[in-house]
Amino acid sequence: MKLFVPSPGHINSLKELLKEKEKIYSIFMAGSPDYIGTGRSNLASPQLEDIAAQTEYVHRHGIKMELVLNSSCMGGRQLTPEGFRSNHWYIEQLANMGVDSIVVADPYLVETIARDFDDIMVVVSVLAFVDSPQKAEMFVDLGADSIVIDSNVNRHFDVLNAIRDSVDCELKLLVNEGCLYRCPFRYAHFNFFSHAFGPEPRPNVLDDYYYYKCLELRIESPEQIIKSPWIRPEDLKLYKDITDVYKIGGRTHFVEWILNCVNAYYSESYDGNLMDLLDCPKDLKDLFYIPNKSLDGVLEKQWMNCKKVCGKCGYCKAFTKKVTQVYSRGGTELEAHSPLDAFTVKA
């Protein structure tokens, strides 16, 4: 198994993570938003000297370093002469310091890096939404060495196997993203992040509409959490014919949370709240308790063959009602669980 593990971007956080280095294949983190943004907010914005020091540190411990430059929108700047020179110079610096792989979402950057930088592995981001063998083949033709498959098809085994059969490159699965299945806000939200946490000028927004709307939908309909295409640690064995390369999302979280996920996925077992492992808002983690072990066997018996016609099925809604509990004491030391039926959304 190859685990790609997120780092918030600080050297001290990295040192804490590498206390479990025998479980980690590669660290990934964002770079400076001054050059190319990413699809997430930045907990840290390491500059070139920081990236060089952290790359040297992980290499010294036998771990690889991956930089995430997966902006889903750069406003066309990448196609201007000045944008090309700036991006090319930045990637050249990363190559010179020994960064092993770079994650990008823009097909233009995939082809550019593959053509001009032989020593860097080009990884197609989950934000390129590769959800078919045809799209995977096109990215390989552009020079991709690795593809993070669109997490929306994590439970579509016919699609996963078709992609595996169509390309010879490395395939990687994002295992713990807690986003809505087939989220209607996904493209707009990541484009927003790309500008809000990318190069200047950055929009001066009042609030993140997409975040709060997505949160509201999951609180009102908790079955949306169950439908999210995460992969439990116990279910990794079902993906062995597709890949043994897995990415743990969560580079905006604290090290303790990341290490808990590392230990769970490395051991392929977790006895606790499923919400502990999902890269989703803290508001949801503090509200819902879903016993992870209550999901044993559900992937094989239900989701592997699910037609995804929720209006005619109703399985996830009934299952959510059966297993989900809510925290009823506001996160205090007197915390208790109550049945989902007892939970009502306050207007």
Legacy VTK file of the C-alpha trace (Angstrom):
# vtk DataFile Version 3.0
C-alpha trace
ASCII
DATASET POLYDATA
POINTS 347 float
0.000 0.000 0.000
1.179 3.533 -0.844
-0.343 6.193 1.393
-0.152 9.833 0.318
-0.519 11.884 3.476
-1.386 15.592 3.775
0.789 18.117 5.559
-0.420 21.552 6.686
2.862 22.989 5.357
4.850 23.748 8.521
8.154 22.007 9.246
7.070 21.273 12.832
3.891 19.592 11.579
5.988 17.580 9.157
8.245 16.354 11.934
5.226 15.164 13.904
3.831 13.348 10.868
7.079 11.539 10.187
7.011 9.922 13.604
4.802 7.454 11.703
7.068 7.419 8.648
6.928 3.641 8.198
3.242 4.072 7.253
3.770 6.936 4.795
4.839 6.685 1.154
4.621 10.388 0.294
3.786 13.701 1.908
1.766 16.213 -0.102
1.242 19.885 0.590
0.392 23.142 -1.144
2.996 25.605 -2.305
2.892 29.375 -2.364
-0.376 30.845 -3.703
1.662 33.674 -5.230
2.331 31.518 -8.298
-0.321 28.830 -8.758
-3.264 28.343 -6.413
-4.908 25.154 -5.220
-8.410 23.831 -4.762
-8.353 24.397 -1.013
-7.823 27.184 1.480
-4.285 27.490 2.777
-3.455 26.677 6.395
0.127 27.574 5.502
1.775 29.068 2.433
5.314 27.703 2.317
7.747 29.749 0.268
10.491 28.215 -1.847
13.011 28.032 0.981
10.412 26.284 3.183
9.561 23.793 0.447
13.251 23.070 -0.118
13.864 22.449 3.585
10.819 20.192 3.951
11.632 18.275 0.759
15.148 17.639 2.016
13.751 16.543 5.385
11.308 13.981 3.975
13.926 12.617 1.569
16.292 12.135 4.471
13.625 9.901 6.025
12.954 7.928 2.854
9.654 9.661 2.043
8.659 11.371 -1.202
7.395 14.951 -1.558
4.415 15.991 -3.668
3.387 19.605 -4.323
-0.255 20.397 -5.018
-0.756 23.132 -7.636
-4.249 22.066 -8.619
-5.992 25.351 -9.243
-9.115 24.589 -11.272
-9.129 28.091 -12.726
-6.296 30.532 -13.357
-8.317 33.075 -15.296
-6.350 32.408 -18.468
-3.181 33.818 -16.896
-1.312 30.567 -17.567
-1.659 31.175 -21.309
-0.151 34.671 -21.274
3.596 35.177 -21.829
4.114 36.550 -18.325
2.008 33.793 -16.762
3.914 31.099 -18.625
7.283 32.540 -17.575
6.229 32.837 -13.920
4.753 29.326 -13.725
7.620 27.740 -15.636
10.189 29.430 -13.402
8.336 28.267 -10.276
8.098 24.662 -11.438
11.785 24.767 -12.408
12.650 25.785 -8.846
10.587 22.897 -7.471
12.333 20.495 -9.839
15.758 21.759 -8.803
15.023 21.171 -5.118
13.982 17.584 -5.810
10.195 17.644 -5.488
9.116 14.190 -6.663
5.664 14.905 -8.067
3.371 17.822 -8.857
-0.431 17.659 -8.848
-2.220 19.834 -11.410
-5.768 20.070 -12.727
-5.187 22.084 -15.919
-4.475 19.891 -18.996
-2.139 22.605 -20.282
0.038 22.281 -17.185
-0.034 18.488 -17.451
1.407 18.674 -20.951
3.855 21.484 -20.128
5.362 19.759 -17.092
5.521 16.376 -18.844
7.322 17.958 -21.798
9.775 20.201 -19.962
10.548 18.447 -16.660
11.682 14.840 -16.972
12.450 14.324 -13.291
9.000 15.268 -11.963
6.074 12.878 -11.882
2.972 14.595 -13.315
-0.174 13.824 -11.326
-3.652 14.672 -12.610
-5.680 16.116 -9.749
-9.038 14.850 -8.556
-10.192 18.325 -9.663
-9.669 17.333 -13.291
-12.721 15.086 -12.713
-11.422 11.988 -14.485
-14.514 9.789 -14.381
-14.217 7.754 -17.579
-11.636 5.674 -19.454
-11.786 8.118 -22.346
-10.759 11.054 -20.183
-8.031 9.004 -18.505
-6.596 8.039 -21.894
-6.514 11.667 -23.008
-4.602 12.736 -19.907
-2.097 9.923 -20.398
-1.619 11.109 -23.978
-0.823 14.561 -22.568
1.908 13.015 -20.426
0.260 12.130 -17.106
2.182 9.653 -14.943
-0.553 9.325 -12.322
-4.273 10.112 -12.113
-6.346 10.780 -9.000
-9.720 9.456 -10.112
-12.785 11.628 -9.589
-14.004 10.616 -6.140
-17.600 10.653 -7.389
-16.958 7.268 -9.017
-15.306 5.659 -5.977
-18.264 3.272 -5.692
-18.782 2.807 -9.443
-16.705 -0.332 -9.860
-17.624 -0.714 -13.521
-16.103 2.706 -14.218
-13.062 2.083 -12.018
-12.305 -1.189 -13.739
-12.801 0.370 -17.158
-10.297 3.106 -16.316
-7.854 0.520 -14.962
-8.134 -1.501 -18.167
-7.656 1.546 -20.390
-4.414 3.043 -19.029
-1.100 1.823 -17.689
-0.333 4.830 -15.502
-0.613 4.910 -11.723
-4.147 5.339 -10.416
-4.828 6.930 -7.068
-8.031 7.042 -5.013
-8.981 9.852 -2.622
-10.417 7.854 0.259
-11.930 10.198 2.810
-13.415 13.227 1.126
-16.767 14.028 2.717
-18.228 16.141 -0.087
-21.717 15.599 -1.470
-22.079 12.867 -4.060
-22.409 14.561 -7.467
-22.252 17.931 -5.718
-23.821 20.702 -7.838
-21.544 23.296 -6.197
-18.258 21.445 -6.789
-17.009 23.196 -9.917
-17.981 26.676 -8.767
-16.608 26.115 -5.262
-13.177 24.963 -6.422
-13.004 27.806 -8.935
-13.748 30.174 -6.067
-10.973 28.638 -3.947
-8.572 28.870 -6.880
-9.028 32.630 -7.031
-9.529 33.354 -3.324
-6.336 31.464 -2.408
-4.342 31.969 -5.592
-2.230 34.772 -7.047
-3.283 38.389 -6.709
-5.709 40.011 -7.277
-7.896 37.990 -4.902
-11.646 38.588 -4.542
-12.769 40.337 -1.385
-15.778 38.127 -0.671
-18.056 38.422 2.323
-18.719 34.735 2.810
-18.449 31.283 1.255
-21.929 30.534 -0.065
-20.991 27.059 -1.324
-19.583 25.926 2.019
-22.637 26.922 4.011
-25.127 25.638 1.449
-23.367 22.265 1.353
-23.295 22.151 5.161
-26.979 23.018 5.354
-27.945 20.213 2.978
-26.109 17.590 5.036
-27.568 18.764 8.328
-31.082 18.750 6.881
-30.555 15.390 5.141
-27.871 13.345 6.968
-28.205 10.551 4.400
-26.123 12.795 2.145
-23.167 11.939 4.410
-23.727 8.221 3.862
-24.023 8.779 0.097
-20.715 10.647 -0.035
-18.195 8.527 -1.966
-15.672 7.970 0.833
-13.925 4.631 1.193
-13.680 3.067 4.654
-10.338 1.622 5.795
-11.940 -1.830 5.978
-13.020 -1.630 2.326
-9.620 -0.944 0.770
-9.292 -4.674 0.091
-12.110 -4.419 -2.445
-10.035 -2.016 -4.558
-6.861 -4.104 -4.795
-7.446 -4.968 -8.471
-7.702 -1.263 -9.308
-4.863 0.237 -7.268
-2.889 0.124 -4.044
-2.272 3.883 -4.031
-4.470 5.940 -1.720
-4.628 9.624 -0.865
-5.853 10.856 2.516
-7.461 14.273 2.131
-7.193 16.912 4.818
-4.206 19.245 4.527
-6.144 21.991 6.322
-6.528 19.825 9.452
-4.323 19.487 12.518
-1.621 16.846 12.727
-3.424 14.759 15.371
-6.410 14.349 13.061
-4.185 13.455 10.095
-2.292 10.834 12.101
-5.534 9.256 13.263
-6.499 8.825 9.598
-3.044 7.463 8.716
-3.255 4.822 11.435
-6.795 3.841 10.429
-6.076 3.436 6.730
-2.715 1.794 7.264
-4.276 -0.809 9.555
-7.387 -1.021 7.330
-9.611 -0.806 10.374
-11.205 1.838 12.568
-13.372 1.274 15.610
-14.988 4.640 16.216
-17.004 7.407 14.608
-16.797 7.407 10.821
-16.949 11.207 11.023
-13.499 11.156 12.660
-12.010 10.136 9.317
-13.916 12.324 6.879
-12.456 15.510 5.472
-15.573 17.557 6.112
-16.663 20.560 8.231
-16.154 20.393 11.976
-19.831 21.296 12.398
-20.745 17.866 11.045
-18.135 16.020 13.093
-19.445 17.675 16.259
-23.045 16.776 15.462
-23.225 13.247 14.039
-21.980 9.909 15.337
-21.905 7.084 12.779
-20.301 3.889 14.135
-17.808 2.930 11.470
-18.180 -0.787 12.113
-21.930 -0.555 11.486
-21.025 -0.180 7.799
-19.267 -3.551 7.567
-20.432 -5.346 4.440
-22.577 -2.511 3.087
-20.271 -1.748 0.159
-20.297 -5.348 -1.064
-23.991 -5.997 -0.437
-25.446 -2.686 -1.576
-23.254 0.017 -3.082
-21.108 -2.031 -5.459
-24.240 -2.776 -7.494
-26.249 0.362 -6.745
-27.888 2.078 -9.738
-27.745 5.458 -7.936
-31.454 6.163 -8.499
-32.087 7.376 -4.975
-35.736 8.315 -5.463
-36.624 4.710 -6.250
-34.302 3.074 -3.738
-34.252 4.768 -0.351
-31.626 2.441 1.107
-29.225 5.151 2.273
-31.981 7.169 3.895
-33.275 4.150 5.833
-29.762 3.024 6.744
-28.832 6.512 7.971
-31.881 6.562 10.220
-30.931 3.158 11.586
-27.262 3.767 12.493
-26.743 7.529 12.873
-26.823 9.183 16.272
-26.375 12.808 17.291
-24.306 14.342 20.034
-26.728 15.853 22.519
-24.563 17.706 25.032
-22.771 20.183 22.805
-19.365 18.526 22.896
-18.930 18.716 26.666
-17.487 16.078 28.983
-21.096 14.986 29.571
-21.471 14.108 25.884
-24.164 11.590 25.038
-25.680 10.127 21.880
-29.311 10.430 20.901
-31.171 8.686 18.059
-31.358 10.597 14.784
-35.151 10.749 15.156
-34.667 13.036 18.146
-32.741 15.563 16.066
-34.532 18.494 14.482
-33.034 21.327 12.495
-33.611 24.680 14.204
-34.767 27.444 11.917
LINES 1 348
347 0 1 2 3 4 5 6 7 8 9 10 11 12 13 14 15 16 17 18 19 20 21 22 23 24 25 26 27 28 29 30 31 32 33 34 35 36 37 38 39 40 41 42 43 44 45 46 47 48 49 50 51 52 53 54 55 56 57 58 59 60 61 62 63 64 65 66 67 68 69 70 71 72 73 74 75 76 77 78 79 80 81 82 83 84 85 86 87 88 89 90 91 92 93 94 95 96 97 98 99 100 101 102 103 104 105 106 107 108 109 110 111 112 113 114 115 116 117 118 119 120 121 122 123 124 125 126 127 128 129 130 131 132 133 134 135 136 137 138 139 140 141 142 143 144 145 146 147 148 149 150 151 152 153 154 155 156 157 158 159 160 161 162 163 164 165 166 167 168 169 170 171 172 173 174 175 176 177 178 179 180 181 182 183 184 185 186 187 188 189 190 191 192 193 194 195 196 197 198 199 200 201 202 203 204 205 206 207 208 209 210 211 212 213 214 215 216 217 218 219 220 221 222 223 224 225 226 227 228 229 230 231 232 233 234 235 236 237 238 239 240 241 242 243 244 245 246 247 248 249 250 251 252 253 254 255 256 257 258 259 260 261 262 263 264 265 266 267 268 269 270 271 272 273 274 275 276 277 278 279 280 281 282 283 284 285 286 287 288 289 290 291 292 293 294 295 296 297 298 299 300 301 302 303 304 305 306 307 308 309 310 311 312 313 314 315 316 317 318 319 320 321 322 323 324 325 326 327 328 329 330 331 332 333 334 335 336 337 338 339 340 341 342 343 344 345 346
